[in-house]
Amino acid sequence: MFETLQDRLGAILNGLTGRGALSEADVSAALREVRRALLEADVALEVVRAFTDAVREKAVGAEILKSIKPGQMVVKIVHDELVSMLGSEGVSIDLNAAAPVVIMMVGLQGSGKTTTSGKIANRLKTRDKKKVLLASLDTRRPAAQEQLRQLGVQTGIDTLPIIAGQSPTDIAARAVQAARLGGHDVVILDTAGRTHIDEPLMIEMAEIKRKSNPHEILLVADALTGQDAVNLARNFDDRVGITGLVLTRMDGDGRGGAALSMRAVTGKPIKLIGVGEKMGELEEFHPRRVADRILGMGDIVSLVEKAAENIDAEKAAAMAAKMAKGKFDLNDLADQLRQMQKMGGMGGIMGLMPGMAGMKDKMAAAGLDDKMFGRQLAIISSMTKAERANPDLLKHSRKKRIAAGSGTDAADINKLLKMHRQMADMMKMMGGKKGGMMKQMMGGLAGKMGLGGLGGGMGGMGGMPDLSKLDPKQLEALQKQAEAAGLKPGGGMPGLGGGGLPGLGGKLPGLGGGFPGLPGLPKKK
């Protein structure tokens, strides 16, 4: 979503950080470029103006610490203002009200209200263990009510029975009554939209609000909406009074202007973002993390959370036990590739790693993209059980059969086997004597971060806490501890002067040497 803006701002700010001293003219020139980059990303003019004015005021009068270069100070000021524009803290859906809590979904037609209603209901049911009732108030769009019913069936969530001929306001009143009688904790009202804002729509929304007395009114907006996003948000807020925003299609290739503008104009928090079509693809919006990503600082906390959600703990423990013995076969490699796909593929993971956002294009140019993972999984799937467990069996005739079965050629199979050998060698190193290099490395890192006493976690790699059991606040604290210890985003690890892990020659693991727990990628000859 923010890739274009990320590239532009990254280039502008990199030009500043390389200099020993900055004049007011340097700051003004950089801010002109920042202003242009934001306008090109479809951020509203009034928001851009307020942003650049705030940055200029702070940058020109900033007291520069001796240990910090002036350029880095400007980057920090831009980052802080970006966080302020997006909303300082993440805000979740408020359920602190008498049951049933009424959530009213509003927005234009085609913004994704019905799907988002299903996603929120699914999230409340699975994460918060709430009993939810879904009700469609959309009597205008053909099969809208049936679509919501199908989503309810798919996710196992109750939906209000459809009665033909009822008006939206009558359905709203019936939904609240049914939720009260059925012992539901939350009732979600999926209202009708229009192709544009008009008076009848606003009158209908106000009437539904009066009848159902919602605790939350969420405006669902398409993140691909450009400058018009501001008018949309302002109109709904003035007439209906929204409590928060939900942005859909954040996985699209839009320029991110809507996300940056709507929060600044309405003052209402962005509570959730839709990052895909599936029911589980809804995430909380964390302003600081998004600002980090836009400025190429990575987002380790989100990466760890994503790993905790997608990685099977039992499989991870079994893998750690195999690693300790130095064993790693093609079944293990296939598991690693599938887990990477679940976490958003190579591009998704790279976007969250500090200082690595710019590597995505280089990797794609080298053919190291998510399509490659698909081909590799097809190759492994075409092998017999014995071949997967013992790759040494793969001679020419077998490779010919596997290539025909997977739609690849012998060269692809040889690349996969080479990658597997490199990873297997690394696993032996990690699982070797004295607890292995991985255990020592993680233990040393934990000591630097003041976590030496925390045992277990991460497959028993000594010293690191079990990240899957930490809540987001603890993860944020962990990231701050890491930064305090010198593990600054984009700055690499202590003593390395730029990216990389101790003992690996300053290279990023995974690009020609493997990344612990993730597939290594073959070195280019």
N, C-alpha and C positions, 0 to 999 in steps of 0.2 A: 504493500500500500504506500509506504513512505519512501520507496527506493530512490525516486528521482530527486526528492527534496534532500534525502540523506546524502546522495552523491554531491549535489550542489553545495550544501552547507559544509560538508566535509572538506571539499576543495578550498572553499573560502577560508575556513578556520585553520586549515593546515598551513595556508599561506601566512597566517598571523603567528602561529606557534613557533615557526622556524626563526623568528627574528629576536634579536637581543633586546631591542627597545622599540616602543611604539609611540608615534606622534598622534596628535588629534586627527591629522589628515589621514593617517593609516586607518584609524578606527572608522572615520566617516566613509572612506572608500569601501571598506569591508561591509559596513552597514548598508551602503547603497546596493551592493551585491546580494546581501541577505534579504533586503526588501524586494529586489527583483525575483529572487528564488521563491519567496513566499507568495508573491502575486502570481507567478507562473504555476504554483501548486494550488491555485484557486482559493487562497485564503482571502477573506473579505478585506477590502482596502482599509476600513476603519480599524480592523484588528491589527493589520500590518503596521499601520501608522503608530498605534498605541505601543506595539511591541518594540519597534525600532527606537521610538522616543525613550522608552524605559531603559533599553539597553545602553543608548548613548549617554543618558544622564548618569547611569551607574559606572559605565566604562571610563568616561572622561574624568570623573571625580574619584575613581577607585584608588584605594591605598594599596600599592603593590608590595607584597611581602618579599623579603630578600630571597627566600628560597623558591619563589615562583616567578617564572618568566611572564612579562606583561601579556603576551599572546595567550598563555594558558589561563590567565585571569579573565580575559575577554570571553574565552570559551566557557568558563564557569558561569559568567554573568549571562551569556546567551542560554546556557542550559537551565539556569535557575528561572529565567523569564519564560522559557518554553514550558517548564513545569507549572509556573504560575498561570500561564495562558490555558493549559489543559486542566487545571484544578490541582491544588497542592496534594491532596490525598485521594486515594481511591474510595468511592462510596458504593456500598452494596445495596440491594433492595431492602427497604425497611419493612420488617414484618412485626414491629412492636405496636400492635393494636389488637383490639378485641376480635376474636375469630367470629365469622370468617373475614380475613383481610381481603379487601377488594383491590385488585390491580386492573386499571383500565389502560388498554393499549390504543394509542391514537397515531395517525399518520396518513400519508397519501397512499392511493392505490398503487400496488406494485412495489412498495418499500420493504415488504417481507413481514408484515404484522402477524399473519396467521402462523407462519413457520416459527417466528420468534416467540409467539405465545406458547406453542408446543415445546420449544426449547427451554423456556423459562420454567414451565410446568415440570418438565423432565428433570431440570436442575434442582428445583425445590423438592421434588420427590426423592431423587437419589442422594443428593448432598445433605439436605436439611431434614429429610424424613417427614415431609409435610404431606397431608392428604389434600390434593388439589382438584378443583372442578373447573373445567374449561367450558366457556360459553361463547358461541358465535352470535354477534349482533348484526352481522353483515347480511342483510336481506336483499341487497341490490345485485351483488356479483353472483352469477350462476354457480351453484355447487360450492360456494364458500363455506356454508355450514357443514356440508358433507366432507369437505377437505379437513376441517378441524376435527370432525368425528373420527376420520381415518387416522389422523395423527394421535388421537387419544387411544385408539385401538393398538396402534404401533408401539406406544410407550406405556400402555397399561394404566392410563389416567382417565378418570371419569369425565364424560362430556354431558352437557345438558341436552336432554331429548329435544329433537326438532319438532316444533308445532307450526304448521304452515299458516301464514296469514297474520302472525303476530308482529307488532311493530318493535323496533329496536329497544325503545324504552320499556315496553312490557316484558321483553325477553330479559333485560337487565334486572328488573324487579324480581322476576321469576327465578333468575340464577342465584341472586342473593338469598332468597327464601329457601331454595333447594339446598344451597350450601349450608345454611343454618340447620335445616332439618336433617341433612345427611352427615353432619358432624365434620364438615370439611374445614381445614385450617385456612385455605386460600381459595379465592375464586378469581379467575382471570377472564376479563371481558374483552373479546376481540372485536373491536368496532369496525364499521365500514369506512372505506376511504373514498376519495374522489381522485380524478386525474389532476385536479388543481384545487386550490383553496377557494371555496365559495361560501356564500352566506347560509344556504340550507345545511351544509355540512357542519358549520360552527354552531348553528342553532340546535342541531341534533346532538352534537357532542355535549353542549351545555345541559341539555335536557337529561341525557344519560347520566351525566355527573350528578345532577340534582336528585335523580331517582335512586342511584346506587351508592352515593357518598363514598367514592373510592379513597383509599389511603395513599395509593401511589398512582400517578398518571404518567405513563412512560410514552414519550414521543419516539416512534420507530422511524429512523431516517436512513436512506441509502447513502453509504459513504462515498458513492461515486457522484453524488449530487455536487454541482460546482457552487458558484456564487449564490445561487438561489437558496441554498441551505439556510442562510441567515434569515431571509424573509419567511421561510417555512417555520423555523424555530420561533421567531419573534411573534408571528401570527398566532400559532397554537398557544404560546405562553400567555399572550395578552388575552385571548378569548376563553381558553379553557383552564390555564394555569397548570403547566406541567411540573412534575417533581424531579424528572430525570430524563436522560436520553439513552436510547439504544441504537447503536450504529450497525447496520448490516453490510454484508459484502466487504468486510475489511480485508479479506483475502484477495480482493480484486486488484486491478492495476490502476486504480484511481490515484490522484495525486495527494490525497489526504487533507485538502483544504477544508472540507466540511467538518472533520474532526477538530481541527484547530479553531475554526470560526465559531461553531455553534455554542461551545462551552463559554467562550469569551463574551459572546453577545447576550446569551440568556442568563449567564451566571448559574445555570443548573448543571449538575454533574453528569458526565457520561458514565452510566452505571455498568453497562455491558456492551460487548462487541461480538457480532457474529463473524466467525472466521471460516465458515464452510456451510455446506448444505445439510450435513448430518445432524441428528438431534443432539449429539454431545458437543457439537462445535460452537460453543458459546463460552466466552471468557469474561472475567471481570476486567475492568479497565483500570490500569495503574498508571497515572500520569508520569510519575518519575521514570518508570521503566520504559514508557513510550518515548520520552525525551531522550533517555540514554540510547535507545535504538536509533532515533532520528540522527543523533550526533555521532553514531558509529561506536558508542561506548559499550555496546553489548548489553545483555540482560541475563546475568547468571542465575538470578532468583527464578525467573520464569523458566529457564532451561531445566533447573533442578525440579521445579514443580511439575513440568511436563514429563520429566523422566519418572518422577514418583507416581504419576497417574498412569503412565503407559508401560512401565517395566514390571514384569511379573516377578514378585519377590522370591518365589520358590525357584523359578528358572535362574534368577540372578545368583542365588545361593548355590545352586547346582553348578553353575558356570564358575563361581569362585572356587569351589572344591576341585573342579577339573583343572583350573588355572594353577592351583597350588601344586598339582601333580605334573604340571607342564603339558597337559593334554588339550588339544583343540582340533576338532575334526570339522568336516564340511557342514554337518548338521548345526554345529555351534555358530559357524559363519552365517548360515541362513537365518538363524535366530537373531543374530546381531543386525543383519540387513533389514529384517522385518521390524525390529524395534526402532531402527532409524527411520523407516518409512512412517511408523506410527507417530513419531515425534516431529513430523513435518519434513522429512527428507534432509538431504545435505544442505540445501539452501536455507531451510527453516532453522536448522541447528547453527549454521554459520552466522545467520543474522542475529542470533542471541549471544554469540561468543564475542568477548571484548576484542575490538580491533580487527575482526575477521570479516566484517560486512563486505569489504572491498574485494575479498578473495573469491566471492561467488562467480563473478564474470570470468576470472582467470581459470577457475576450475571448469566452468562450462566450456570454455574455449579448448581446454585440454581433454574434453570428453568425459570429465568426471562429474556427471550429473545424475539425477534420480532415475533416468531411463537406463543408465548403466546398471543400477541396482536391480531393476526389473529383469534385465537380460541375465544377470548373474543368478538371480533366484530361479529363472527358467532353466538355466544350465544345471543347477543343483537338483531341481525337481525331476530332471530327466535321467538322473543317475539311479542306480539300484541302491538298496540299503547298505550292501557291503562296500560299494564304491564310495558312498558318502562317509562311511566310518574309516575307510582306508584308501585315501586318494592315490597311493602308490600303485594300485591295481590298474590305473588308467593308462593303458597303452593305446597305440594308434587306432586299432579297430574299435575299441570302446569309445574313444573320443569322436570317431566318425558317427557312431550310432547316437551319441549324446547331442552332437551338433545338429543332426537331422531332426531329433526329437524336440530341440529347443529353438530351432530356427536361427542358429548362430553358426560360427565356423570354428575350426580348430584353434585359430589365433585367440579368439575370445576365451576359449576353455583354458588355454595356456596362461593367459593373463590372470584368470581367476585362480588357477593353481599356484601361480607365483605369489599372488597377493596372500593366499592362504598360508603358503610356506613362511612368508615374512611375518605374518601374525602369529603363526605357531611358534616361530623362533622367539618372538617377543614374549609370548606367554611363558615359554620355558625360562627366559631371563627373569620374568616377574615372579614366577613360582619357584625359583631356585632356592639355594641355601640361605640360611639366616633370615627367613621370612620373605626373601625376594626383594627385588628392586622396587616394585610397586609399593610394597608395605613400608619399606624404609622411606620412600619418597613421600607417601601420604603422611607417615608419622612425623617426618621432619616439617612438612608443611603445617600440620596440625599444631606442632610445637610453636612455630612462628606466630600462629594465630591465637595462641593461648588456649588451645583445646586439647593439650596433651593428656589430660586425665579422662577424656571421654573415650571409652573403649568401644569395640564392636563397630557396627555400621559398615556400609559399602562392602558387604561380603567379607567382613572380618579383616579389612585392610588396616588394622591397627591405628588408633589415634583419631580417626575421623568419625564424627557423629553420624548416626543413621539419618540421612537427609530426608528420606521418605516419611519419617515420623515427626519432622519439625513443621510447625505451622508457619504461615507467611511472615509473621512478625519476627519469629526466630531466624528465618532465612534472611530477612532484611538485616537483622543484627549481625548475622554471620558475614554478609557481604561487607558491612561497614567495618567489621573486625579485619577482614581480608584487606580492605583498602588501607586501614590504619597500619597494617603490617607491611605495606608497600606493594600490595597486589592491586595496583590501581587499574581500572578499566582501560584496555588498550595499551597499557604500559608494560605488560609482561610481568614476570615474577622477579623477586628481589635478586639483584646482582646479574641479571641477564640483559638489561638495557633494551628490552623490546621483544615481547612474546616468547613463548616456549616454556618448557618445563625443565627443572633441574636434571642434569644427567643426560639430556637429549640434545646437547649441542646447540641450544637456542632455537631449534626448529620447532614448528608447531607439530605435535604428535598427530598422526592421522594423515599428514601429507608426506608420504614416503616414510612410514615408520609406525603407523598404527596409533590409535587413540584409545587409552584404556577403556574397555567396555564398548567401544564403537569400532567399526571396521576401518582398518588402515587402508590407505590408497596406494596403489603401486607407484614406485618412483619412475619419473620419466627418464629414459636413457638419453 
